[in-house]
Amino acid sequence: MYPFIRMGWQIFKHRNDPPLPPGGVHESSHYCLPWDLDLWRELNNGRTLTLYDLGRIPLAKRIGLIPALRRATGG
């Protein structure tokens, strides 16, 4: 299962957070849910990286990376 609901939740949760300087710290917490586990009841590397990305999306918004990428790509 792809974590679209989790991504939407993170964007909603951090929508009004103040901007950060480029070296600022963004903190977010994530839970390992049962469907994140593999057959050996471990969080595999692919899902770990996906959870890390869920923290990077609000960070990119807060430091101004998303608007900069839109300007650079003409979007």
C-alpha positions as CSV (number, residue, x, y, z in Angstrom):
1,M,0.0,0.0,0.0
2,Y,1.3,3.4,-0.9
3,P,1.2,6.0,1.9
4,F,-1.0,8.6,0.2
5,I,-3.1,9.0,3.3
6,R,0.0,9.6,5.4
7,M,1.4,12.1,2.9
8,G,-1.9,14.0,2.9
9,W,-1.9,14.0,6.7
10,Q,1.6,15.3,6.9
11,I,0.8,18.1,4.5
12,F,-2.3,19.0,6.4
13,K,-0.6,18.8,9.8
14,H,2.2,21.1,8.8
15,R,0.3,23.5,6.5
16,N,0.6,26.5,8.8
17,D,4.1,25.8,10.2
18,P,6.3,28.9,10.0
19,P,9.0,29.0,7.3
20,L,12.5,27.7,8.1
21,P,15.9,29.0,7.2
22,P,17.8,26.6,4.9
23,G,19.7,25.1,7.8
24,G,16.6,24.9,10.0
25,V,15.3,21.8,11.7
26,H,11.9,20.2,10.9
27,E,10.7,17.6,13.3
28,S,8.0,15.0,12.5
29,S,7.1,11.7,14.0
30,H,5.9,8.6,12.2
31,Y,4.7,5.2,13.4
32,C,5.5,1.8,12.0
33,L,2.1,0.4,11.2
34,P,1.3,-3.4,10.8
35,W,1.1,-3.1,7.0
36,D,4.6,-1.6,6.9
37,L,6.1,-4.9,8.1
38,D,7.4,-7.7,5.9
39,L,7.0,-11.4,6.4
40,W,9.6,-11.5,9.1
41,R,7.9,-8.7,11.0
42,E,10.6,-6.1,10.2
43,L,10.4,-2.7,8.7
44,N,12.2,-3.1,5.4
45,N,14.5,-0.6,3.8
46,G,12.1,0.5,1.1
47,R,9.4,1.4,3.6
48,T,11.9,3.1,5.9
49,L,13.0,5.4,3.0
50,T,9.3,6.1,2.3
51,L,8.7,7.2,5.9
52,Y,11.8,9.5,5.7
53,D,10.3,11.0,2.5
54,L,7.1,11.8,4.4
55,G,9.2,14.0,6.7
56,R,11.0,15.6,3.8
57,I,7.9,16.9,2.0
58,P,6.8,19.4,4.7
59,L,10.5,20.3,5.1
60,A,10.8,21.2,1.4
61,K,7.7,23.4,1.7
62,R,8.9,25.1,4.8
63,I,12.4,26.1,3.4
64,G,10.9,27.3,0.2
65,L,12.2,24.5,-2.1
66,I,8.8,23.7,-3.7
67,P,8.1,27.2,-5.0
68,A,11.7,27.5,-6.2
69,L,11.4,24.2,-8.1
70,R,8.1,25.4,-9.7
71,R,9.8,28.7,-10.8
72,A,12.7,26.7,-12.2
73,T,10.6,24.3,-14.2
74,G,8.1,26.9,-15.4
75,G,5.2,25.2,-13.5
